[in-house]
Amino acid sequence: MIATKIGKKSGVPDNYTRLGEYIAAAQEKGEKLHQFWIRNCDAGTNIEDLDLALLEIEAVRRQKPDIADKTYHLVVSFRPGDQDKLTKDDLMAIEAEYAKALGYADHQHVAGTHINTDNFHMHIAFNKVHPETLKVITPHRDFNILAKVSREMEKKYGLAIDPGMTDGKKRDPNKLSPAARDYEAHTWQESFQRHILKYQEEIIEGLGKAKNWQEAHQVLAAYDISIKLRGNGMVLMSADGQAMKASQLDRSCSKNKLEKRFGVFKTLQRDRQRSSLKQVQSKRSYKARPLVWNRNSTALWKHYIRCKTHLSQHPSMMKRALKNWKMFLLAEAEQDPLTMILIIAHQDLLKIIQFKNEQKEIEFRKHQ
């Protein structure tokens, strides 16, 4: 189990009603609602009570007009096979444990589990405003709380062990993060993290020679990477918004160790930004590319890129198919039988990657 908080995006209004309706509808393509329930609302506990429950929740939230972020959105991803081990009562009990640990046991929230071809997962949307005291709760160091509950629930229900980023030596530092694995499973494109790990040694070597934050920024800019503060740590970010924890690159790149070397974090200075960006051309920057490449890929990938370049010229249904490489291949398969070869190749590769990750985790744990 991997429990991930979905943070509020900058500039996007906090819309609890929309999130609640999304959880109940399972709107992503190929996704369907599995189970759904509501907690701590007088309106009721079932999906047919949702409209009234959302009005009730919004009435509480409106009493805190000065608070911009009043929602805690949690996604719990399960491993293949876990779904068959869990009843609705089990899922509700797991949700209740997360709520209790985060301090939201008495807060209004909706929860639902979704099924698609890639993974089984649970959404929980907590109203951070207590319905009686109106106190706004924001958990401190919640990543530790989420990891602790996940490990406890895995043990209690006999689920597959999926160590989180807070599990220290129990985690292989070169293993893709859950976010990177999900990106590859949903898009069939190489993740930012997989790309960066190819250049891990030379990036670490370059950072090792840096004497201050500006030089560190320049080293990373040569790979089209930016480094930013997030929560209590640092993340490396791609131009398209993908992120990985800096410590996932190497332990020497954690926030504490980098600030010990360079002092308090400083952003890239604008007068040096242009010279840094010029260096990008001399290195391999991250670009979207298929996870699987064979002789059938080249022409299709070029066609996909051309279509994306002229996105405005396509009807809305085609625009959805152009959202990522996976959706494009699935749509194209109806017209081009050769596309099925690529689809099968991607599916087989993801199964192999999953098997290798599991074997690697087993071997890694044996040496702890």
Buried (B, 14 or more C-beta within 10 A) or exposed (E): BBBBBEEBEEEEEBEBBEBBBBBBBBEEEEBEBBBBBBBBBEBBBEBEBBBBBBEBBBEBBEEBEEEEEBBBBBBBBBBEEBBEEBEEEBBBBBBBBBBEBBBBBBBBBBBBBBBBEBBBBBBBBBBBBBBEEEEBBEBEEBBBBBBBBBBBBBEEBEBBBBBBBBBEEBBBEEBBBBBBBBBBBBBBBBBBBBBBBEBBEEBBEBBEEBEEBBBBBBBBBBBBBBBEEBEEBBBBBBEEEBBBBBBBBBEEBBBEBBEEBBEEBEEBEEEBBEEBBEBBEEBEBBEBEBBBEEEBBEEBBEEBEEBBEEEEEBEEEEBEBBEBBBBBBBBBBEEBEEBBBBBEBBEEBBEEBBEEBBEEBEEBBEEE
